[in-house]
Amino acid sequence: MLRLPIYLDHCATTACDERVVAEMLPYFTRYYGNASSRNHAFGWKAQAAVEEAQQRVAALIGAEPGEIIFTSGATESCNLALRGISTLYAGTGNHIITAKTEHKAVLDTCKDLERNGMEITWLDVGPNGQVDLQELRSAIKPATILIAIMWANNETGVVMPVHEIGDIAREHQVLFFSDATQAAGKLPVDVKAAGLGIMAFSSHKLYGPKGTGALYISRRHPRVKLAAQITGGGQQNNIRSGTLNVPGIVGFGKAAAICREVMSDEAVRLGALRNKLEEGLLQLPEVYINGYGSERLPHVCNASFGYLSSNEILSALNKDIALSSGSACTSGSLDPSYVLKAMQVPDLLARATVRFSLGRQTTGEEIPLVIRQVTHTIEALRNSSPAWLLRD
């Protein structure tokens, strides 16, 4: 039986899987020890749980358990990576290469580093949302210490040519960092095959709890070191001090283990539902799917509806369907998406864009209803729009 509202904002966050919650609960009330308390059974139990979670999270991305550092989320992980690298490798160089379509956690951190003396190259993307590999190669110089390119875009779902970027980074002996927040648990991610030295991702994007993230830091080929940004008790090899969030980490580990089991089947199922959704939306005139034709995450559809605004579309739909105009971090902005502008989408279309992101709870019977609701809403809004009625 269909239940409203329908949630199609899984790029913003996902529901915590009930199996994850069940595994976390004992660590709130029964196994509540501090993982740094090494002289009694409560601490041992907590530390063992953290180590098991490290193994599970590492297995999801093809890493070793000791290469996983737990954080409060992907934003902290991105900050730790960029600030930690720029500080420790300052004697080697002061140049970072990134893309204009990165998440704000990377963009704003790079802007801050730039204000403090780092040189940042901001790569353009094509209409397909991907960086040009030759432009990337040409941007590398002797002072380059890091390439920072996300795995998959949080607004359009466009997947970057990560393995090719990794090859270029290896060729020039430059470290490669990727924000894989949207990709981990949704696509096969192998940090070694991709040539990554460091990678950020988050629990709540893959059906785990909010407030827990991870940073992969390669121990060999290449061996990466970071300057600590949070100091104190020396936890996690002195890279990120602070009492570990054991229940959250346990949940992250369980969520990662579930994703390993179901990821392939989920991608096929959600890809088919996303394609059905797009087929329905494209029956309307003046509808454009951003990133269409590029490799994309299977569950993401970013659609522009000509002659309207995303705010009026969302306002008309939000009682029945949970959607967004883009990243949750910029959802309050009236400006057109900087990601779509970088993809050369005209401002009027960029301001008329809605992101549909499907997930584990999305059912086949929900999609026809979403198509009907959106179709009815778009037609009604356009019928009262002077711009639409007076169009050529």
Secondary structure, DSSP 8 states (H G I E B T S, - for coil): ---SSEE-BTTT-----HHHHHHHTHHHHTS---TT-TTSHHHHHHHHHHHHHHHHHHHHHT--GGGEEEES-HHHHHHHHHHHHHHHTTTT--EEEEETTS-HHHHHHHHHHHHTT-EEEEE-B-TTS-B-HHHHHHH--TTEEEEE--SB-TTT-BB--HHHHHHHHHHTT-EEEEE-TTTBTTB---TTTTT-SEEEEESTTTTS-TT-EEEEE-SSSS------SB-SS-TTTTTB-S---HHHHHHHHHHHHHHHHHHHHHHHHHHHHHHHHHHHHTTSTTEEETTTTS-B-TTEEEEEETTS-HHHHHHHHTTTEE-BSS-GGGTT--S--HHHHHTT--HHHHTTEEEEE--TT--TTHHHHHHHHHHHHHHHHHHT-HHHHT--
